């Protein structure tokens, strides 16, 4: 595992769309391990690969029960009930803002070995899933901040 440098908030890479992962191999596992270490080092809750300059559809989320790894994640269900969430980012220089997110979501993805998984989350975990998956499509939370 290696600690990676975080991408500055103002870097245009955050506006790019990440590519799907096709190979579930040692390179992917190293990326996931590095993302875990980097996320833990800054005490964050979520990390999309773009945070460390990699345009792949990979997300790690730090949950109370441990790290959740999501490869090629897609939100398949979102509640109509919403919540107001104060958000920021692990990216250096990130602002803070309040965003409206679904109260609960279900995500379909793959694990590090290419096996399909489904995870659900509510409250802050749901917001974290949405926030990190948005990054994979070049969407920043500031695009959704309430005026």
C-alpha positions as a Markdown table, in Angstrom:
| # | Residue | x | y | z |
|---|---|---|---|---|
| 1 | Unk | 0.0 | 0.0 | 0.0 |
| 2 | Unk | 1.1 | 3.5 | -0.7 |
| 3 | Unk | -0.1 | 6.9 | 0.4 |
| 4 | Unk | -1.1 | 8.9 | -2.7 |
| 5 | Unk | -1.2 | 12.7 | -3.2 |
| 6 | Unk | -4.6 | 14.2 | -3.3 |
| 7 | Unk | -5.7 | 16.2 | -6.4 |
| 8 | Unk | -6.4 | 19.9 | -5.7 |
| 9 | Unk | -10.1 | 20.9 | -5.7 |
| 10 | Unk | -9.5 | 23.3 | -8.6 |
| 11 | Unk | -7.9 | 20.7 | -10.9 |
| 12 | Unk | -9.9 | 20.2 | -14.1 |
| 13 | Unk | -9.6 | 16.4 | -13.8 |
| 14 | Unk | -12.6 | 16.6 | -11.5 |
| 15 | Unk | -14.8 | 17.5 | -14.5 |
| 16 | Unk | -13.8 | 14.5 | -16.5 |
| 17 | Unk | -15.8 | 11.2 | -16.8 |
| 18 | Unk | -14.1 | 8.2 | -15.3 |
| 19 | Unk | -13.7 | 5.0 | -17.4 |
| 20 | Unk | -15.2 | 1.7 | -16.4 |
| 21 | Unk | -12.9 | -0.9 | -14.9 |
| 22 | Unk | -12.5 | -4.0 | -17.1 |
| 23 | Unk | -9.7 | -5.9 | -15.5 |
| 24 | Unk | -10.0 | -7.0 | -11.9 |
| 25 | Unk | -6.3 | -7.7 | -11.3 |
| 26 | Unk | -3.4 | -6.8 | -9.1 |
| 27 | Unk | -3.3 | -3.2 | -10.5 |
| 28 | Unk | -6.9 | -2.6 | -9.4 |
| 29 | Unk | -6.2 | -4.2 | -6.0 |
| 30 | Unk | -3.2 | -1.9 | -5.5 |
| 31 | Unk | -5.3 | 1.1 | -6.5 |
| 32 | Unk | -8.0 | 0.1 | -3.9 |
| 33 | Unk | -5.4 | -0.4 | -1.2 |
| 34 | Unk | -3.8 | 3.0 | -1.9 |
| 35 | Unk | -7.2 | 4.6 | -1.8 |
| 36 | Unk | -7.9 | 3.0 | 1.6 |
| 37 | Unk | -4.6 | 4.3 | 3.0 |
| 38 | Unk | -5.0 | 7.7 | 1.5 |
| 39 | Unk | -8.6 | 8.1 | 2.8 |
| 40 | Unk | -7.6 | 6.9 | 6.3 |
| 41 | Unk | -4.6 | 9.3 | 6.4 |
| 42 | Unk | -6.9 | 12.3 | 6.0 |
| 43 | Unk | -9.8 | 10.9 | 8.1 |
| 44 | Unk | -12.2 | 11.1 | 5.3 |
| 45 | Unk | -15.4 | 9.2 | 4.5 |
| 46 | Unk | -15.2 | 8.7 | 0.8 |
| 47 | Unk | -12.7 | 8.6 | -2.0 |
| 48 | Unk | -13.3 | 8.3 | -5.7 |
| 49 | Unk | -10.2 | 7.4 | -7.8 |
| 50 | Unk | -10.2 | 10.8 | -9.3 |
| 51 | Unk | -9.2 | 12.2 | -5.9 |
| 52 | Unk | -5.8 | 10.6 | -6.5 |
| 53 | Unk | -5.7 | 11.5 | -10.2 |
| 54 | Unk | -7.0 | 8.2 | -11.6 |
| 55 | Unk | -9.9 | 8.3 | -14.0 |
| 56 | Unk | -11.4 | 4.9 | -13.2 |
| 57 | Unk | -14.9 | 4.1 | -11.8 |
| 58 | Unk | -13.6 | 3.1 | -8.4 |
| 59 | Unk | -14.9 | 4.4 | -5.0 |
| 60 | Unk | -14.0 | 3.5 | -1.4 |
| 61 | Unk | -16.3 | 4.6 | 1.5 |
| 62 | Unk | -15.4 | 4.4 | 5.1 |
| 63 | Unk | -18.4 | 3.1 | 7.0 |
| 64 | Unk | -18.8 | 2.3 | 10.7 |
| 65 | Unk | -18.5 | -1.4 | 9.7 |
| 66 | Unk | -15.3 | -0.9 | 7.6 |
| 67 | Unk | -14.3 | 0.1 | 4.1 |
| 68 | Unk | -16.8 | -0.5 | 1.3 |
| 69 | Unk | -15.3 | -0.9 | -2.1 |
| 70 | Unk | -17.4 | -0.1 | -5.2 |
| 71 | Unk | -16.1 | -0.9 | -8.7 |
| 72 | Unk | -18.2 | 0.5 | -11.6 |
| 73 | Unk | -21.0 | 1.6 | -9.2 |
| 74 | Unk | -24.5 | 2.7 | -10.2 |
| 75 | Unk | -27.3 | 4.0 | -8.0 |
| 76 | Unk | -30.2 | 1.7 | -8.8 |
| 77 | Unk | -32.7 | 3.0 | -6.3 |
| 78 | Unk | -33.0 | 6.3 | -4.5 |
| 79 | Unk | -35.7 | 7.3 | -2.0 |
| 80 | Unk | -38.1 | 10.1 | -2.8 |
| 81 | Unk | -37.5 | 11.3 | 0.8 |
| 82 | Unk | -34.6 | 13.7 | 0.9 |
| 83 | Unk | -32.2 | 15.1 | 3.4 |
| 84 | Unk | -30.1 | 18.3 | 3.7 |
| 85 | Unk | -26.4 | 17.3 | 4.0 |
| 86 | Unk | -23.4 | 19.5 | 4.8 |
| 87 | Unk | -20.6 | 18.4 | 2.4 |
| 88 | Unk | -17.0 | 19.0 | 1.6 |
| 89 | Unk | -14.3 | 16.9 | 0.1 |
| 90 | Unk | -10.9 | 15.4 | 0.9 |
| 91 | Unk | -9.5 | 17.4 | -2.0 |
| 92 | Unk | -7.3 | 20.2 | -0.8 |
| 93 | Unk | -8.9 | 23.6 | -1.1 |
| 94 | Unk | -12.5 | 22.2 | -1.2 |
| 95 | Unk | -15.2 | 24.5 | 0.0 |
| 96 | Unk | -18.2 | 23.4 | 2.1 |
| 97 | Unk | -21.8 | 23.6 | 1.2 |
| 98 | Unk | -25.3 | 22.2 | 1.8 |
| 99 | Unk | -26.7 | 19.7 | -0.7 |
| 100 | Unk | -30.1 | 17.9 | -0.9 |
| 101 | Unk | -29.5 | 14.2 | -1.3 |
| 102 | Unk | -31.8 | 11.1 | -1.2 |
| 103 | Unk | -32.4 | 9.8 | 2.3 |
| 104 | Unk | -31.5 | 6.3 | 1.2 |
| 105 | Unk | -30.0 | 4.7 | -1.9 |
| 106 | Unk | -29.1 | 1.3 | -3.3 |
| 107 | Unk | -25.9 | 0.8 | -5.3 |
| 108 | Unk | -25.1 | -2.0 | -7.7 |
| 109 | Unk | -21.3 | -2.5 | -8.3 |
| 110 | Unk | -18.6 | -5.1 | -8.4 |
| 111 | Unk | -16.2 | -6.1 | -5.6 |
| 112 | Unk | -12.4 | -6.2 | -6.1 |
| 113 | Unk | -12.7 | -9.7 | -7.6 |
| 114 | Unk | -15.4 | -8.8 | -10.2 |
| 115 | Unk | -18.3 | -10.3 | -8.3 |
| 116 | Unk | -21.5 | -8.3 | -8.5 |
| 117 | Unk | -22.6 | -6.7 | -5.2 |
| 118 | Unk | -25.5 | -4.6 | -4.0 |
| 119 | Unk | -25.2 | -2.2 | -1.0 |
| 120 | Unk | -27.7 | 0.1 | 0.5 |
| 121 | Unk | -27.2 | 3.0 | 2.8 |
| 122 | Unk | -29.3 | 5.7 | 4.4 |
| 123 | Unk | -28.6 | 9.1 | 6.0 |
| 124 | Unk | -24.9 | 10.2 | 5.8 |
| 125 | Unk | -23.8 | 6.9 | 4.1 |
| 126 | Unk | -26.4 | 7.4 | 1.3 |
| 127 | Unk | -25.1 | 11.0 | 0.8 |
| 128 | Unk | -21.5 | 9.7 | 0.7 |
| 129 | Unk | -22.4 | 7.1 | -2.0 |
| 130 | Unk | -24.1 | 9.8 | -4.1 |
| 131 | Unk | -21.2 | 12.3 | -3.6 |
| 132 | Unk | -18.5 | 9.9 | -4.6 |
| 133 | Unk | -20.4 | 8.4 | -7.6 |
| 134 | Unk | -21.1 | 11.9 | -8.8 |
| 135 | Unk | -17.3 | 12.4 | -9.0 |
| 136 | Unk | -17.1 | 9.5 | -11.5 |
| 137 | Unk | -19.3 | 11.5 | -13.9 |
| 138 | Unk | -17.5 | 14.8 | -13.5 |
| 139 | Unk | -20.1 | 16.2 | -11.1 |
| 140 | Unk | -18.9 | 18.1 | -8.1 |
| 141 | Unk | -21.1 | 18.7 | -5.0 |
| 142 | Unk | -20.8 | 22.4 | -5.5 |
| 143 | Unk | -22.9 | 22.0 | -8.7 |
| 144 | Unk | -25.7 | 21.0 | -6.3 |
| 145 | Unk | -25.2 | 23.4 | -3.4 |
| 146 | Unk | -28.4 | 25.1 | -2.3 |
| 147 | Unk | -28.4 | 28.8 | -2.9 |
